[in-house]
Amino acid sequence: MPNDALVKLSADLRDDLAGLYKDLHRNPELSLQEVRTARILAQCLRDAGADEVVEQVGGTGVVGVLRNGDGPVVMLRADFDALPVEEKTGLEYASTVRATDRDGHEMPVMHACGHDMHAACLAGAAHLLAQARDSWRGTVLVVFQPAEELAIGARGMVEDGLFDRFPKPRIVLGQHVGPLPAGFIGYGTGPVMAASDSVNIVLHGRGAHGSRPEAAIDPVLMAANVVTRLQGIVAREVPAAQPAVVTVGRLQAGTKENIIPETAELGVNIRTYSPQVRDLVRAAVERIARAESQASAAPSEPTIDWFASAPMLISDPDATRTTLAAIGDHFGPERILPIPVVNASEDVGVFGEVLGVPTVFWFWGGLDPAVAGPAFREGREDELPSNHSPFFAPLLEPTLSTGVEALTVAALTWLDDRPAAD
């Protein structure tokens, strides 16, 4: 078990990290636009005493290396992109930022998923580990990953040579803040988060005046039928014991009420927990879009573009038990909670999958225990603000200290506990 004294935050460091968190929360940046955030996090690593700091890995990613003699290489990862959400928390450091996305649309921006907290906690863990070099041996690979919300950031860093340019880790460690009581750790073993696949579908019709539908092939009607039919995939094609979700999050067509447009566009997302179900659902989505086009005598096949994908997140059972035992020893077993699988997705699994090494991933709470505790006891947890809500913002403490300490304890669990040789 790591020495508790090594992982406790000093008052000064806690204040510095709180300031960092508030600054990141007040100044969020959309995926792949995280230039300011990346610059600040890189400077945090330099200030902590990292031996190497490299920016612009996989776009806006930041990598820091703490070397301390021969020994295991352990990777710590945090994401730091924000979402197109208008903040409604009422915090004095709430975001009022607006930005333009990759498609040229202006929108509000908020850290509605807690990535600012993730980044601040990793910065704190790097600082504590750098200070405690006389108590461990090996290498810590600190990875600040962009574009998690697009499910492309991890893959982008790998393709930019993350594991060719930097030491290859024996294990990947990560965490996510969520709607649990602050100070508590939630974990699962094996599959803990769903695979995610997103697809854009363009249905092609023939435009005409709204008064002459017989002269048109209506893509809006096609889209309506596709949306309805897609909901039958999980209900009628996926085995009842297998979790899956199909969501149509975007449907766009036309410019005026009396014009039948030429195209209709759908944005569809699926979540699955097995390769077999994943293949089944993907194939069914394509089949339904093509069959509706054919049934409507569309002039051409639909355009189907699968554009974002994250693998199912597997928290290695043996490595998770080892890591959570150490975290439980540090915080006390009463603060460690088993939780069910989460239908949301994370691309952190890409790193371990590429290398063939274990990934350990856990959740920690960010909600006021006085509010969250009664809600969970009374079965009202769905009323609590959760990730991606405009009202979601972690309670600053004990969320920040818990996240820093958990990540530091986890890292020390896998580093060599012998001092570095002179």
C-alpha positions as CSV (number, residue, x, y, z in Angstrom):
1,M,0.0,0.0,0.0
2,P,1.4,3.5,-0.9
3,N,2.4,5.7,2.0
4,D,-0.6,8.0,2.6
5,A,1.7,10.9,3.3
6,L,2.9,10.8,-0.3
7,V,-0.6,11.3,-1.8
8,K,-2.1,14.0,0.5
9,L,-2.4,17.4,-1.0
10,S,-0.9,20.4,0.8
11,A,-3.1,23.4,1.3
12,D,-1.0,25.4,-1.3
13,L,-1.3,22.6,-4.0
14,R,-5.0,22.2,-3.3
15,D,-5.5,26.0,-3.8
16,D,-3.4,25.9,-7.0
17,L,-5.4,23.0,-8.4
18,A,-8.7,24.7,-7.4
19,G,-7.6,27.7,-9.3
20,L,-6.6,25.6,-12.3
21,Y,-10.0,23.8,-12.3
22,K,-12.0,27.0,-12.1
23,D,-10.0,28.6,-14.9
24,L,-10.5,25.5,-17.2
25,H,-14.2,25.5,-16.3
26,R,-14.6,29.2,-17.1
27,N,-12.7,28.8,-20.4
28,P,-13.8,25.6,-22.1
29,E,-12.8,24.6,-25.6
30,L,-14.5,22.3,-28.0
31,S,-12.9,19.0,-29.2
32,L,-9.7,19.6,-31.3
33,Q,-9.8,23.3,-30.4
34,E,-8.3,22.9,-27.0
35,V,-5.3,25.1,-27.7
36,R,-5.4,27.3,-24.6
37,T,-6.2,24.4,-22.4
38,A,-3.3,22.3,-23.8
39,R,-0.8,25.2,-23.3
40,I,-1.9,25.6,-19.6
41,L,-1.6,21.8,-18.9
42,A,1.8,21.6,-20.6
43,Q,3.0,24.4,-18.3
44,C,1.6,22.5,-15.3
45,L,3.7,19.5,-16.2
46,R,6.8,21.7,-16.6
47,D,6.1,23.3,-13.2
48,A,5.7,19.9,-11.6
49,G,9.2,18.9,-12.8
50,A,8.4,16.5,-15.7
51,D,11.5,15.4,-17.5
52,E,9.8,15.8,-20.9
53,V,6.8,17.7,-22.1
54,V,5.5,17.5,-25.7
55,E,2.6,19.3,-27.1
56,Q,0.5,18.8,-30.2
57,V,0.4,15.0,-30.0
58,G,-2.5,13.8,-32.1
59,G,-3.6,17.4,-32.6
60,T,-3.9,19.2,-29.3
61,G,-2.8,16.3,-27.0
62,V,-0.1,16.8,-24.3
63,V,2.3,14.2,-23.1
64,G,4.6,14.4,-20.0
65,V,7.2,11.9,-18.9
66,L,8.4,11.5,-15.3
67,R,11.5,9.2,-15.4
68,N,12.9,7.8,-12.2
69,G,15.3,4.9,-13.0
70,D,14.6,1.4,-14.3
71,G,11.2,0.0,-13.6
72,P,7.6,-0.3,-14.8
73,V,6.0,2.3,-17.1
74,V,2.6,3.4,-15.9
75,M,0.3,5.6,-18.0
76,L,-2.1,8.1,-16.5
77,R,-4.7,9.6,-18.8
78,A,-7.2,12.4,-18.6
79,D,-9.3,14.1,-21.3
80,F,-9.9,17.8,-21.5
81,D,-12.3,18.8,-24.3
82,A,-15.7,20.4,-23.6
83,L,-19.2,20.2,-25.0
84,P,-21.6,22.4,-27.1
85,V,-23.8,23.0,-24.0
86,E,-25.0,26.3,-22.5
87,E,-24.1,26.3,-18.8
88,K,-26.9,26.8,-16.3
89,T,-25.2,26.0,-13.0
90,G,-25.1,29.6,-11.8
91,L,-21.5,29.2,-10.5
92,E,-19.4,32.3,-10.2
93,Y,-16.9,30.6,-12.5
94,A,-19.6,29.4,-15.0
95,S,-18.7,29.4,-18.7
96,T,-20.2,32.1,-21.0
97,V,-18.0,31.0,-23.9
98,R,-19.3,30.7,-27.4
99,A,-17.3,29.0,-30.2
100,T,-17.6,27.9,-33.8
101,D,-17.6,24.2,-34.4
102,R,-15.9,22.3,-37.3
103,D,-19.0,22.8,-39.4
104,G,-19.1,26.6,-38.9
105,H,-21.9,26.7,-36.4
106,E,-21.7,29.0,-33.5
107,M,-22.7,27.5,-30.1
108,P,-22.3,27.8,-26.4
109,V,-19.5,25.7,-24.7
110,M,-19.4,24.1,-21.3
111,H,-17.4,21.5,-19.4
112,A,-20.6,19.5,-18.9
113,C,-18.8,16.2,-18.6
114,G,-16.2,17.0,-16.0
115,H,-13.2,16.9,-18.2
116,D,-11.9,20.0,-16.5
117,M,-11.9,18.1,-13.2
118,H,-10.2,15.2,-14.9
119,A,-7.4,17.4,-16.2
120,A,-6.9,19.2,-12.8
121,C,-6.7,15.9,-11.0
122,L,-4.1,14.5,-13.4
123,A,-2.1,17.7,-13.1
124,G,-2.2,17.2,-9.3
125,A,-1.2,13.6,-9.5
126,A,1.7,14.4,-11.7
127,H,2.9,17.0,-9.2
128,L,2.6,14.6,-6.2
129,L,4.4,11.8,-8.1
130,A,7.2,14.2,-9.1
131,Q,7.6,15.3,-5.5
132,A,7.7,11.7,-4.3
133,R,10.5,10.4,-6.6
134,D,12.5,9.0,-3.7
135,S,9.7,6.5,-3.0
136,W,9.2,4.9,-6.3
137,R,11.1,3.7,-9.4
138,G,10.0,3.5,-13.0
139,T,8.4,5.9,-15.5
140,V,5.1,7.7,-15.4
141,L,3.6,8.6,-18.8
142,V,1.1,11.5,-18.3
143,V,-1.3,11.8,-21.2
144,F,-3.8,14.7,-21.6
145,Q,-6.0,13.5,-24.4
146,P,-8.2,15.8,-26.6
147,A,-11.4,15.0,-28.5
148,E,-12.8,12.3,-26.2
149,E,-16.3,13.7,-27.0
150,L,-15.8,12.9,-30.6
151,A,-14.3,9.4,-29.8
152,I,-11.3,10.2,-32.0
153,G,-8.8,11.7,-29.6
154,A,-7.2,8.5,-28.3
155,R,-6.9,7.0,-31.8
156,G,-5.4,10.3,-33.0
157,M,-2.7,10.3,-30.4
158,V,-1.8,6.6,-31.2
159,E,-1.7,7.3,-34.9
160,D,0.6,10.3,-34.2
161,G,3.1,7.9,-32.6
162,L,2.3,8.1,-28.9
163,F,3.8,4.7,-28.2
164,D,6.6,5.1,-30.7
165,R,7.8,8.4,-29.4
166,F,7.3,7.7,-25.7
167,P,7.8,4.8,-23.3
168,K,5.2,2.0,-23.7
169,P,3.2,1.4,-20.5
170,R,2.5,-1.9,-18.8
171,I,-0.9,-0.6,-17.7
172,V,-3.3,2.3,-18.5
173,L,-5.1,4.1,-15.6
174,G,-8.0,6.5,-16.0
175,Q,-11.0,7.8,-14.1
176,H,-14.2,9.7,-14.7
177,V,-16.2,12.0,-12.4
178,G,-19.9,11.4,-12.4
179,P,-23.2,11.6,-10.5
180,L,-22.1,9.8,-7.4
181,P,-21.7,11.4,-3.9
182,A,-18.5,13.3,-3.8
183,G,-15.7,11.4,-2.0
184,F,-16.9,8.0,-3.2
185,I,-15.3,5.7,-5.8
186,G,-17.4,3.6,-8.1
187,Y,-16.0,0.6,-10.0
188,G,-16.8,-2.4,-12.2
189,T,-14.7,-5.2,-13.6
190,G,-14.7,-6.5,-17.1
191,P,-17.0,-4.5,-19.4
192,V,-17.7,-1.1,-17.7
193,M,-18.7,1.1,-20.6
194,A,-20.4,0.5,-23.9
195,A,-18.9,0.5,-27.4
196,S,-20.1,3.5,-29.3
197,D,-20.6,4.0,-33.0
198,S,-22.0,7.1,-34.8
199,V,-23.3,7.3,-38.3
200,N,-24.6,10.0,-40.6
201,I,-27.3,8.9,-43.0
202,V,-28.4,11.0,-45.9
203,L,-31.7,9.9,-47.6
204,H,-32.0,11.1,-51.2
205,G,-35.4,12.0,-52.6
206,R,-36.8,14.3,-55.3
207,G,-37.9,17.9,-54.4
208,A,-41.1,19.5,-55.4
209,H,-43.8,22.0,-54.3
210,G,-45.6,21.0,-51.2
211,S,-48.9,21.1,-53.1
212,R,-47.7,18.4,-55.6
213,P,-46.4,15.5,-53.5
214,E,-47.1,13.2,-56.4
215,A,-44.2,15.0,-58.2
216,A,-41.8,14.3,-55.4
217,I,-40.1,11.5,-53.6
218,D,-40.3,12.7,-50.1
219,P,-37.2,12.2,-48.0
220,V,-38.9,13.6,-44.9
221,L,-41.4,10.7,-45.0
222,M,-38.5,8.3,-45.6
223,A,-36.7,9.7,-42.5
224,A,-39.8,9.5,-40.3
225,N,-40.2,5.8,-41.3
226,V,-36.5,5.1,-40.7
227,V,-36.6,6.7,-37.2
228,T,-39.6,4.6,-36.2
229,R,-38.2,1.4,-37.7
230,L,-34.7,1.9,-36.0
231,Q,-36.4,1.6,-32.6
232,G,-37.4,-1.9,-33.5
233,I,-33.8,-3.1,-33.7
234,V,-33.3,-3.4,-29.9
235,A,-36.9,-4.4,-29.3
236,R,-37.1,-7.1,-31.9
237,E,-33.6,-8.1,-33.1
238,V,-31.2,-7.9,-30.1
239,P,-31.5,-10.7,-27.6
240,A,-33.3,-9.5,-24.4
241,A,-30.3,-10.4,-22.2
242,Q,-27.9,-8.2,-24.3
243,P,-28.0,-4.4,-23.6
244,A,-28.0,-2.1,-26.6
245,V,-29.2,1.4,-27.4
246,V,-30.1,3.1,-30.7
247,T,-30.5,6.8,-30.6
248,V,-31.5,9.2,-33.4
249,G,-30.0,12.4,-32.1
250,R,-30.3,14.5,-35.2
251,L,-32.9,14.8,-38.0
252,Q,-32.6,17.7,-40.4
253,A,-34.5,18.3,-43.6
254,G,-35.9,21.2,-45.7
255,T,-35.9,24.9,-45.5
256,K,-39.6,25.8,-45.8
257,E,-43.0,24.3,-44.9
258,N,-44.3,24.2,-48.5
259,I,-41.2,22.7,-50.1
260,I,-40.5,19.0,-50.2
261,P,-36.7,18.9,-50.0
262,E,-34.3,16.6,-51.9
263,T,-32.6,15.1,-48.9
264,A,-33.1,14.4,-45.2
265,E,-30.2,13.7,-42.8
266,L,-30.1,11.6,-39.7
267,G,-27.4,11.4,-37.0
268,V,-27.6,8.0,-35.3
269,N,-25.6,6.6,-32.3
270,I,-25.5,3.0,-31.1
271,R,-24.2,1.6,-27.8
272,T,-23.5,-2.1,-27.5
273,Y,-21.6,-4.5,-25.2
274,S,-20.5,-7.4,-27.5
275,P,-18.9,-7.6,-30.9
276,Q,-21.7,-9.8,-32.1
277,V,-24.5,-7.3,-31.1
278,R,-22.4,-4.4,-32.4
279,D,-22.2,-6.0,-35.8
280,L,-25.9,-6.9,-35.7
281,V,-27.0,-3.4,-34.9
282,R,-24.7,-1.7,-37.4
283,A,-25.9,-4.0,-40.2
284,A,-29.6,-3.4,-39.2
285,V,-29.2,0.3,-39.3
286,E,-27.8,0.2,-42.8
287,R,-30.4,-2.4,-43.9
288,I,-33.3,-0.3,-42.7
289,A,-32.0,2.9,-44.4
290,R,-31.5,1.1,-47.7
291,A,-34.8,-0.8,-47.5
292,E,-36.8,2.4,-46.9
293,S,-35.1,4.1,-49.8
294,Q,-35.9,1.2,-52.0
295,A,-39.5,1.1,-50.8
296,S,-39.9,4.8,-51.5
297,A,-38.4,4.5,-55.0
298,A,-35.6,6.8,-54.1
299,P,-33.4,8.0,-57.0
300,S,-30.2,6.7,-55.3
301,E,-29.0,4.7,-52.3
302,P,-28.7,6.5,-49.0
303,T,-25.3,7.9,-48.1
304,I,-24.1,6.1,-45.0
305,D,-21.0,7.4,-43.2
306,W,-19.8,5.8,-40.0
307,F,-17.6,8.5,-38.6
308,A,-16.9,8.0,-34.9
309,S,-16.2,4.8,-33.0
310,A,-15.1,3.8,-29.5
311,P,-14.4,0.3,-28.4
312,M,-16.2,-1.3,-25.4
313,L,-14.2,-0.3,-22.3
314,I,-12.9,-3.3,-20.4
315,S,-11.5,-2.7,-17.0
316,D,-9.2,-5.6,-16.6
317,P,-10.6,-7.7,-13.7
318,D,-7.3,-8.7,-12.0
319,A,-5.7,-5.3,-12.4
320,T,-8.9,-3.6,-11.3
321,R,-9.1,-5.7,-8.1
322,T,-5.4,-4.8,-7.3
323,T,-5.9,-1.1,-8.0
324,L,-9.2,-0.7,-6.2
325,A,-7.8,-2.7,-3.2
326,A,-5.1,0.0,-2.8
327,I,-7.6,2.8,-3.3
328,G,-9.9,1.2,-0.8
329,D,-7.0,0.9,1.7
330,H,-6.3,4.6,1.3
331,F,-9.9,6.0,1.5
332,G,-11.5,3.2,3.5
333,P,-13.7,0.4,2.1
334,E,-16.9,2.3,3.0
335,R,-16.1,4.8,0.2
336,I,-15.7,2.1,-2.5
337,L,-18.9,1.1,-4.4
338,P,-19.5,-1.5,-7.1
339,I,-21.6,0.0,-9.8
340,P,-23.5,-1.5,-12.8
341,V,-22.3,-1.1,-16.4
342,V,-22.6,2.3,-17.9
343,N,-24.2,2.8,-21.4
344,A,-22.0,5.9,-22.0
345,S,-18.7,5.3,-23.8
346,E,-15.1,6.3,-23.5
347,D,-12.2,6.0,-26.0
348,V,-9.6,5.5,-23.3
349,G,-9.8,1.8,-24.0
350,V,-8.1,2.4,-27.4
351,F,-4.7,2.8,-25.6
352,G,-4.7,-0.5,-23.8
353,E,-6.3,-2.3,-26.8
354,V,-3.5,-1.1,-29.2
355,L,-0.8,-2.2,-26.8
356,G,-2.4,-5.3,-25.5
357,V,-2.0,-4.2,-21.9
358,P,-4.6,-3.9,-19.1
359,T,-6.7,-0.8,-18.7
360,V,-8.2,0.1,-15.2
361,F,-10.9,2.6,-15.2
362,W,-13.1,3.8,-12.3
363,F,-15.6,6.6,-11.5
364,W,-15.7,9.0,-8.6
365,G,-18.4,11.1,-7.3
366,G,-18.8,14.9,-7.8
367,L,-22.2,15.6,-6.3
368,D,-23.0,17.1,-2.9
369,P,-23.5,14.1,-0.6
370,A,-26.3,15.9,1.3
371,V,-28.2,16.0,-2.0
372,A,-27.0,12.8,-3.7
373,G,-27.3,10.5,-0.7
374,P,-31.0,10.9,-0.1
375,A,-31.7,10.8,-3.9
376,F,-30.0,7.4,-4.2
377,R,-31.6,6.0,-1.1
378,E,-35.1,7.1,-2.4
379,G,-34.6,5.9,-5.9
380,R,-34.5,9.5,-7.3
381,E,-31.0,9.4,-8.8
382,D,-32.4,10.2,-12.3
383,E,-33.3,13.6,-10.9
384,L,-29.7,14.5,-10.2
385,P,-27.7,16.5,-12.7
386,S,-25.5,14.1,-14.6
387,N,-22.8,14.3,-17.2
388,H,-23.8,16.3,-20.3
389,S,-26.4,18.2,-18.3
390,P,-26.2,22.0,-18.4
391,F,-26.5,21.8,-14.6
392,F,-23.6,19.4,-14.0
393,A,-20.6,20.8,-12.2
394,P,-18.7,18.8,-9.6
395,L,-18.6,20.0,-6.1
396,L,-15.1,21.4,-5.8
397,E,-14.2,19.5,-2.6
398,P,-13.9,16.8,-1.8
399,T,-14.1,15.9,-5.5
400,L,-10.8,17.5,-6.4
401,S,-8.8,15.9,-3.6
402,T,-10.4,12.5,-4.1
403,G,-9.6,12.5,-7.8
404,V,-5.9,13.5,-7.2
405,E,-5.4,11.0,-4.5
406,A,-7.1,8.1,-6.3
407,L,-5.0,8.6,-9.4
408,T,-1.8,8.9,-7.4
409,V,-2.5,5.8,-5.3
410,A,-3.3,3.9,-8.4
411,A,0.0,4.9,-10.1
412,L,2.1,4.0,-7.0
413,T,0.4,0.6,-6.9
414,W,2.0,-0.3,-10.3
415,L,5.3,1.5,-9.9
416,D,8.3,-0.2,-8.2
417,D,8.3,0.8,-4.6
418,R,12.0,0.6,-4.3
419,P,13.9,3.9,-4.4
420,A,15.7,4.7,-7.6
421,A,19.4,3.7,-7.6
422,D,22.0,6.4,-7.2
